[in-house]
Amino acid sequence: MTNELNHPAATIKVYHGYGHTHNLVVYGHVLRGNPFIRSSYSSNILSNIKHIVKIFFVNPIPGVRVRLLWQNQQLETITRFDGFFKFEWQSATEIAAGWHPVLVQMLNERGEICSTGEGKFFVPNSTQYAFISDIDDTVLISHSATIFKRLRVMFTKNPRSRKAFADVAEHYHLLSLAHTEPSIPNPFFYVSSSEWNLYNDLKEFFRHNGLPEGVYLLNEIKKWYQLFKTGKTKHQGKLIRVARIMDAFPLQQFVLLGDNSQSDPEIYVSIAKKYPGKIYAIYIRNIDTNKQMDAEQLLNSIPDKKIHTCLFKDNEEAIQHSKAIGLVI
């Protein structure tokens, strides 16, 4: 057991979880010190650079006990080398659809509570659609295929000044309400190569742009000296994260949304082949026209011809396609 337990200040970041009565997942990080929360959204470049540097100067706390409290249930686990923790459990009672709060506590060697963090998880109705979306260059203009352009945008813009693609909020809003009640929108899972360091910024970007609240599955937390590797993850890593969501919801019909700047077409086609009958539609934003033909060939290679596919440039095209296939009204 690490001696970091006695450090005077620790932050428990609890990320949005997901699941259903018999398969619930909540995860997060334990970090040394108090959280750095942006108090203003200045257009000043130096201010934004300072913010990015601070959120990459993280110091995870490994090997500490954390306890999750859910209704009358308690679970414990130990943080990984990077301060990451994950709880998976079954609820003792049936859970209604919607968002539900949880509490996570850090314990010292005597079992005393050192720090607490609040979180929540989403449970959909089994009849709802579920949407898995990439973020960079699918929702958020990121230039993710070019590291220096990506870093320039990340350093010089803040979550409120960064740009979303035109009409993407309208499309996602329509999808969130597809064949469901407004009080319980369809679940969105945002799977990205961006690191957990950027979690708060991404949440603010989505909130500011009126995009559906969702569950984020991001890349491993990075230190400041790894900044030039930001946004990079292996094809297999993203494929595994998407597959985990698919496995968690055996009764849902899924819609996959991504772009062709990197590996989304290959990943989504692999998922469509692995989970026959579970994919309703695949949307790929045509970011790179040099890869358009490759994306078309991949989508055409899907054995299940009942899966609707759409390679689009502008979200208005995607909206019209969603209406044509009866996904939205």
N, C-alpha and C positions, 0 to 999 in steps of 0.2 A: 504494500500500500504506500502510495507517495506521501511525502511530508507536505505537499502543497495544500493539504486539507486545512492547515492552520493559517493560511494566507488571509490577511484581514479583509480583502475585498475580492469577491468572485461574482461573475454574472452568469446566470443560466438563461441561455437563449432557447426558447421552445418554439419550433417551427410548426406551421399548420400540418396536422396529421389527417389521416383518412381511414376508412374501413367500413365494416358493418358489424353487427352484433358478435359474430364469431371470428372476426379477423380485424383487429384494430392496430394501428401503427402511429406512434408519436416519436419524434426524434428532435435532437437539438445539440447544442455545444455548451460546455462549461469553459469560460474564459477568465483569465486573471484580470482584475481591475474592474472599474465601472464602465458601463457601455458608453461608447461615443455615439451620441445621437445628434444629428444635424438640427440646429435650432433655427437656421435661416437658409434660404435658397438663393444665394447671391449669384449674379452673372459674372462676378469677378473671377478671372481665371486662377489667380493665386489661391483664392479661397477654396475653389474646387479641387485644385491640386493638393492642398493641405488636407482636405477631407479624405480624398482617396488614399493618400499616404497613411493617414491615421487608421483607416479601417483595415489596412493591410499590415499594420504593426500590431498584430494580435498575438496573444500568448496563451494558447490552449492549456488546460490543466488535465493531464492524463491520470488514470488510475484512481479516480475518486468515486465514492458511492453516491448514486442519485436514486431518488425514490419518486415514483409517480403515484398520485392519488386520483382515483376515479370512483366516484360514489363511495361504496364501502370497500373497494378493492385497493390493494397496495402492491406495487411491484418494485423490485430493486435491480439495478445493474451497475456496471463499472464503466467509466468513460474510457474510450480508446486512446491511443497514442496522441491523437490530434484533438482530444477533448470531446469527441463526438459520442453521443449515446443514442440508443434506439430501444424503444419498448414495443413489444408485440404481445397482444393478449386477447382473450375472449371476455366479453362482458357477462357478468352473472345474471343480468336482466336484459330483456329485449330493448333495443335502442331505436328511438324514433328518428326519422330522417331530419337532417339539419345540422347546424353547428353545435358542438358540446364543449364546455370548458374542462380543462385538466390543470392540475398543479404538479410541478416538479420541484423537489427539494434536494439540496446537496447536504450530505451528512458527514460529520467528522468521525474519528475512530471510536468515539464514545456513543455514536448514534445521535448526536445532537444536530439540530438543523443549523447550517451555516449560511445558507442562501436559498432563495426561492425564485421560481420563474413560472409565469402563467402562460398557458397555451390553449389551443382548441383543435378539434378535429371535425371533419365533415363526414356525415353518413348520408348517402343518397338512397332514394327509393330504387328498388331493383328494376323498375320499369323505365327509369330515366336513361337518356343518353349520357355518355361520359366523353369528355373531350380532352385529348392530350395534345398540347401545343408546345412547339419550340418557342423561344423568346427572341434571340438575336437574329435579326434580318427576316423574321417571320412577323413579329409584332413591333419590335424596337429596331430602328435603323442603327446598325452597329458596325458595319463593315467587318464582320467577324472573320472573313477569309484573309484579311490583310492586317497583320498585327499592329503596324504603326498607325494606320488609320483608326483602328479600334481603340488603341491607347489614347490617341489624340482626342477622340470624341469623349472617352471616359474621363479624361483629366480636365477637359475644358467645359464640359456640360454637367448640369446637375439633374436630378430625377424629374424636375419640372420643366427643364428647358430642352431635354432630349426629345427627339421626335419619334412619334409613332407613325406607322404607315396610314395614309388617308383611308378612312372608312373602316379600319380594322376594328375600332371600338364598336361601330354599328353592327358589323358582322358578328362579333363575339357576343354582343348583347342579344341579338336575335337567336344565336345558338343557345345561349344560356337559358332562354325561355322556351325552347323548342319542345312542344308536347308535354309541358309541365306547368305546375302552378307557380306564379311569380314569387310566392313566399318560400318556395324550396326550388331554387334554380338548379339547372343541371351542373354537375361538378366539372371544374376545369383543373387539369394537372399541367403545370408549366415545367417542362423538362428542359434544362439548359446546361450548356457547358460553362456558364458563369459560376463563380465560386460563391460559397456561403458568405464570404465577406460582404457581398453585394446584396444580401437578402433585404435589408431595410430599404435600400435605394430602389430595388426592384418593386417592392411593395408600394412605395410612394409613387413611383412612375405609373404603376397600374391604377392606383387610386386616383391620381391626378388626371389621368386620361379616360377615366370612366370605364375601365375594363373590368370584367368579372373577377371577383375575389376568388382565389383558388389555392391549391396546394402546390408548393414549389419543391422540385427535386433538382438540386444544384450539384456542382462539382466540389471536390474536397477543398477545405479551407486552405488558403495560401498565405505565406509570409511575404514581407516587402521585397525580399530579394528574388521572389518568383513572379514579380509583376509582368515580366516580359513573356511569361507563359500563361497569362490570364486568358480565359476563354478557350483553352485547349484541353480536350479530353479525347480519349480513344473511342473509336467507333463502337467497340464492344461495351464500353462503360455506359454509354447512353442507351444502347440496345437493352442492357440488363435492367436499367431503371424503368424503361417503358414496359418491359416484360413483367416486372414486379407489380406494376399497376394492373396490368391485364390479369395476372394471376389472383390479385386481391379481389377482383370483382367478376366472378364467373358468370353472372347473370346479365351484365351490362352489354349494350351495343356501343362500340367506340367509334369516334371520329378522330382522325389524326391530322394535325396541321403542322406544316413545316416549310422549308425552303430548299432550294438546290445550290446554296452557296457552299455547303460542305457535304454531309453524309445523310441528311434526312431521307431522301428517296430510297437509298439502300436499306436504311434501318426500317422504314415503314413497310417496304415490300417484304423484308424478312419477317416482320411481325405479322403481316397479312397471311404469309404462307404458314407460319407457326400456329396461328390461331384462326383456322378457317371458321367462317360463320359468325365471328365476333366483331368484324370491322364493317361498318356501314359505309364510310366514305373516307377518302384521303385527299387532302388539299396540299398542294406544293406551290409556294410562291416562286415565280421564275425570276430570281435575282440575277442569275448569271446566264445570259443567252447562249454563251459558249457551251453550257451544259444542258441546254434545253432538250436536245435530241436524246441524250443519255437518260434524262429524267422521263421522257416520253416512253422510251423503250423499256425502262424499268417498270413503269406503271402498267404498260401493256403486257408485261410478263406475269402479272398476278394471275394465278390459276382460277380463282373465284371471280368470274365475270359479273357477279351480282354486286361486287364492291364498286361504288361510284368513285370516280377519280376526276380531279380537276387540277390542271396545271395553269396557273393564272398569273397575270402581272399586277392587276389592280383589284382591290377588294370588292369593287362593284361587280366584277366578273364572278367572284366567289359567292357573293350574295345572290346573284341571279341563278347560279348553279344550285345553291342550297334551296332556293324556292322551287326550281324545276324538278328536283328529286323529292320534294315534299318534306324536306328536313325542317324548313321554316316556312311561315306563312307570309 
